[in-house]
């Protein structure tokens, strides 16, 4: 089977107007198995995937780097430049003096000379030191946004990353950042699915030249906070059956059709293939209207990552009542 041609979007604030494939291979998983993961990445590359989304916190950087090295050795891609690799800055390293060292550590893990996109993972900081997967209330710290973003910009200027952005930022947090940024963020990666459609944030990002990337568009199955509720949705099942598609394909197509990009995790060859077969058909306006009427609720709870107290009055204060 010929590799699928995945569309790309331009990242306006990147070095050289870098383009990003709209469909990425997500690498967050609780039960991480390096051998299975590497095999899945190689299969994904054969199928046409070129965007790989990782993070310091995922524990997948080293295995992704090994998979990329194997893909290059096997000739599955012509060069590293044919791939788009995203990683993220965890709150323990979200301090001005630690941004560039953390990025260099990710590059070392990945065996790469540069990233295509580096994101601030959450709009919070935690005490420097050992990476903490869950952040207790006593460890919540307000981020020095100006200082951290200045170092993110410096990382882009140095060529350590081609573009920079944020993750889990509300429109208010982005608006604050834009008030002092010299290089605006190219991307905001947030939870987005038919169950949490993020229209306000999507509209805000579009108006400010930013790309929205959806994580957990299928419900984050395989993670500690995952759910089957999206794939079991009656509305989505009816649309899928009428179109001869899978529910996952309907979700992915919906994200793409409303103007966002996405990262999806699957290690299954057939599902990887199906997930990429969404660019030669469309959802009807009736389909879109039905999806727009799905009751909205978050699937990935903020409480999984941070607590409600600490230096913030409440969790809603931390997230500006959004996301």
Secondary structure, DSSP 4 states (H G I P E B T S, - for coil): -PPP---EEE-TTSTT--EEESEEEE---SS--HHHHHHHHHHHHHHT--EEE--GGGT-HHHHHHHHHHHHHHTSSS-GGG-EEEEEE-GGG-STTTHHHHHHHHHHHHT-S-BSEEEE-SS-B--SSS--SS--GGG-B---HHHHHHHHHHHHHTTSBS-EEEES--HHHHHHHHTT-SS--SEEEEE-BTTB--HHHHHHHHHTT-EEEEE-TT--TTSTT--STTTT-HHHHHHHHHHT--HHHHHHHHHHHTT-EEEE----HHHHHHHH--SS----HHHHHHHHTSPP--SS-GGGT--S-TTSS-HHHHTTT--
